[in-house]
Each structure stands twice: as C-alpha cells, then as structure tokens.
Amino acid sequence: MTLAAVGLGLHSLTAAPPLQQPPAAAPADMPALSALLVPADGKRITTRRAWHRERESLRQRWLDFLGGLPASRAPLKPEILATEACDGFTRQWVRYQVEEGVFTDGYLLTPASTWEKRRPGIVVFHPTTPLQACGVAGLEPTYPERNWQGLQLVRRGYVVWCPRNYINTPGADWAGNARAALAAHPGWTGMTRMVWDAIRAADFLESLPQVDARRIGCLGHSLGGKEVLYAMAFDARYRVGVSSEGGLGLQFSNWDAIWYLGPQIRAPDFPLEHHQLLALVAPRPFLLLAGEASDNDRSWAFLEAVLPVYRLERAPQNVGWLNHRAGHAYTPAARAVAEQFLDQHLAHQPLPTHLDTLTVIPGSPGSPVLQARLEAIDGAIRAQYGLTTDQAAVGLLDLRQQHLALIHPDRQEYAASVPKIGILLAYFHLHPGAATNLDAQTRHELGLMVKASSNEMATRFSRELGLRQIQDVLNAYQFYDPKQGGGIWVGKHYGQGSERIGDPLDDHSHAATVRQLLRYFLRLEQGTLVSPAASRVMREIFASPEIPHDNIKFVKGLADRDVQILRKWGTWQDWRHDAAIVSGPGRHYILAALTRHPRGDDYLVALARAVDDLMQDQSVGK
C-alpha cells in the first residue's frame, strides 16, 4: 500500500513509504499468533457474517477480562478553565466529568480559520511524562518540539483534544492512581480506566459544534500508542488511529504494570493477545509506527495476522505499519506518514501553509496562471477607461485553490476611508471583552463606520481610542511596515480637526497597500484578528444586514450575482478604492484594488465582474 501526498500547494504527488511491506528478514523471536479466522471449533470463517459473530465473541472475552464498562454515562459538565489566543489557533484548558464525581482535564486546540464550519477531530493521547498533556499541547518549551503532536495537527486544520491520562492525576504517583481506580471499580484493570477515558474523550469531541462527529481519529506515542489500540478496539467512533511505539505485543513492553493490565497477563496460559484487538478495529484504518524499541520487526506479525480479516472486510488497504528504526521516538519521517494517513482516511485537506508567506515578505509566491490572467484583465480594463499602470494596484487571493496574484502590491496610496478597518481592529484589540459582550448600539455604530463608511462614527471611535493607539495596534499586527512599502495607516480623524500624524513614508494621513489589505481580510477570514471570537463578531459587523451596501464599485459590479460580500471602500477626489471577501457557489476569494483616476469607480465595477468570472473558471490554477 502506498499513500499519495495530499497536502495543499504540492505540484506533484510523492509516494509515501510502503505500509504493508514485511521486514526483509523475520526475526528469530517473531511471535506465533493464533489464526483469527479459525476459531476454537476449527471451522474456518469465510464470510463476513460469520466473522462478525466471532468478532462479538472476541470482544466479549476481552471485556470480561477488562471487567466490563459502565452501562451509563454521567453528564460531561464541561468547564473552560482558561483560553489563550495563539498564532492561528485557540488553546483552551477544559475540564469535564468522566464518571460521577470523577473529572479529567486537558487542552482543546481549535483552528482559528472559519473556512470550514465543522472539522475533523483528533484525540492526541500523550506519552508517559510528568508533563502529561502540556507537552503534546505545546505548553512546555523543554519538551521536544517534534513531539508537539497537538500543535502539529491543529496547524493542519484539525480540532485537537489532548486529555490528561488518569495516571497523572495530581496527588499520587502512577501506581497510586491506578490503585485508586481499581479500588473504585473492583474487577477493572488500569487499562479499563483508559478505555473509559477514551470513550469520554470521543463524547467530548462529538459534543463540540466545530467538530464533524463522523470524522474523529486518534494518535498517540508510547503510553498514548497503547491507548490508541484500545480506543479503536472499543469505540467505533474513532474512524482512524495511529499508534507510535506503544509496544503492540503483550510481551513487547510493560503491559503488566498495574496502570495497564496487571501481572495476570504473564500467566503461561493467558489466552488473549493484541492481534485480537486489532481484529476488532477492522475494517477501520489503523497505522502502527515502530522504531526498533517498544515496537520493532516483531510487530509485523500482528499486521500479518490481521490482514486476512481486513481482506474479508474488503478493506486490506486500511491497515499498515512503518519501522523507521530511529528508536523510541516520533520522528519527522513517522510524523509525515502519520499525517498523510490521517488526512487520507478522514477526508481532510490541510490548511494551506504557503499562504503564511503572504503575511511576512513582499516576495510572496503566486500562481503563474492566475497572475497572467489577472494582468490581462487589468490591462484590458485600464485601456478601456484610460488608466495607466501607475494608476491601479490589484491583489487577488483565491481561497479555494490557495493561489495569489499581485499587481503593484506594495505601492502605497492615499487610502481615503479604507483604513477605517484599522479603527475596527483597534477597538476589539483594546476592548477584548467586546468579543463576547458588545452592546447592540455600539455594534450598530461600528457597522455604520465600516459598511456605510460613516465619518461621524469613525471620528467618534478614533477619538475614543486615540490615533497613536490605533496605529500601534496596526503596527503590532504588521499591517504597516515602512521596510515593506508601508501599509494601513490611520493618522487623522475623519472630519474637522487639527490632529494629524503623517505616515513615515509618504506623509499620508490615511494610507493602504494592496498586500496589507489582503492580509487584513485573510486574517479576518482565518479568525486570527484579536481572537476567533473577536474575528467572528467583526465579520458580523462587516455584514450588518440592517445596513444596506452602497451600490458602487465592487458591489455594483456584482449586484446581479449570487455572492456574499464583506467589504470596505473609499473615495476622495480621484482616489477610488475597494477591498472585499467574496463568496458564492464555486468561488471564495479576496480582491483588493487601489486606483487614482476620475474613472476609477468604472474600473472597479468592471474589475469585480471580470475577476468573479475568472474565479468560476475551474481551469484556473490547474
């Protein structure tokens, strides 16, 4: 089995390492495992119906050993203990109830982007470490960065839940916490508590409105790898699992520890082995990552034993392994294969990473096809209305195919009313409580400022906030940088008054560049302006359905089309500008244009129509 790279921005498909290739030479201590399709009566199983009966028998034998699972589930009663806005995602410390009176906690990582309403969710089970879930959630700088699986996955666009393992409950060591769990549930093993915690973790993810409950997976290393096996075996809501260096065989690692299965598994006549649990996973996708430590070439025996079941279930491609031979580690090579496996089987397309360069440097990569088409559109419309190349700057960002085209993106212009978007940003940055507690009148007045372009409202807010404070916020978000052509500048109140702060490059009282306008609306769309909650409210203010659009520029050009527009325009003398997020059937893009010409409005109307036609052309970018 080979996997094709599914990350966005790749210009060719690259094959992943084969995931069903046996070791070159079988080790001498390769375990001999029972045939899963030949039960105790010796009659070979040849049909799926017969296998499903045998599977239920196997599952019950394991549940009998584990001591059974609770018949009912206590309410989760989730409580957010802390929230942190991070670069591109939100991290929340959350606590919930796993059984009556027993709580656990962990870290919920949610992408800031609003491109998908419901995303696939991943539970990341942490390894054995006193840092518990803090390590995989990226909260401990001393923890190896390659093991920050939670951060790695949220940055790919997954909603990630990193729960604390019960053995790390404060107040006792691992064995002490295991003894407490066994005392509360006579007949349980320590692993039974982990199974129940994994079930409640799926309950929690399933309860989140941002998670697609049909696309939940799990990943874990070491201790976490053990949990993946059991989570997948006993909760079918886990659609895919990746187990790294957990030690698959009962003899491969410390499965006899009290916090796992206990010493009874060392009895010579112990009848169970983990290939049976792998069979309970089938036909769902499962990937084993070995490193010549807890898992090594011996682990292949378990994959070989379960392959007949996967074939009977008509899904042989869904089980795989990789021995990276780099020790007890989650290596970059292992990570690459794991992420491809999760992406493929959860039908997930990762968030685009190459757009990050748009936020940093003038030389952002673009799409040659889109660039050529945009230049042709610009040239034709300029010729029609008499604009020279010095009188128009344009930027187009296709959010569906992650393609970028720019014409004079860093040429700063006097921006008229466009920088009112900077006042909106500064308001939410300087009033963080507004994201969750904004009164209706202020919301409406902010809408008048950005949608109806009210100078009165803009001046009210700019005087309240202060010009220098507004610009400090814009500078902090790098929306103005004199080393990169300037950007969004607010240096004067919109109305009569003497206070004026000119921008360092051109002494404009109000300024903008195409690149920084694209950046602003991209971050608004990604949910990374101030916080996801603040970005959501800002989007609602841009929309303000009770305030009609001014039927000019982009809105006039798209008036007869089935699209939604969030925009900010500006006009002063010959300076005619517009910038907008446009979404509709078959397109989702950001368009920004700055013109200086008496017929600039005509140019913007024609540009909006032509670009919208272009964005519906499926051949662009292919």
Buried (B, 14 or more C-beta within 10 A) or exposed (E): EEBEBBBBEEEEEEEBBEBBBEBEEEEEEBBEBEEBBEBEEEEEBEEBEBBEEBBEEBBEEBBEBBBEBEEEBBEBEBEEEEBEBBEBBBBBBBBBBBBEEBBBBBBBBBBBBBBBEBBBBBBBBBBBBEBBBBBBBBBBEEBEEEBBBBBBBBBBBBBBBBBBBBBBBEEEEBEBBBBBBBEEBEEBBBBBBBBBBBBBBBBBBBEBEBBBBEBBBBBBBBBBBBBBBBBBBBBEBBBBBBBBBBBBBBEBBEBBBBBBBBEEBEEEEEEBBBBBBBBBBBBBBBBBBBBBBBBBBBBBBBBBBBBBBBBBBEBBBBBBBBBBEBEBBBBEBBBBBBBBBBBBBBEBEBBBBBBEEBBEEBEBEBBEBBBEBBBEBBBEBBEEBEBEEEBBBBBBBBBBBBBBBBBBBBBBBBBBBBBBBBBBBBBBBBBBEBBEEBEEEBBBBBBBBBBEBBBEBBBBBBEEBEBEEBBEBBBEBEBBBEEBBBBBBBBBBBEEEEEEBBBEBEEBBBBBBBBBBBBBBBBBBBBBBBBBBBBBBBBBBBBBEEBEBBEBBBBBBBBEBEBEBBBBBBBEEEBBBBBBBBBBEEBBBBBBBBBBBEBBBBBBBBBBBBBBEBBEEEEBBE
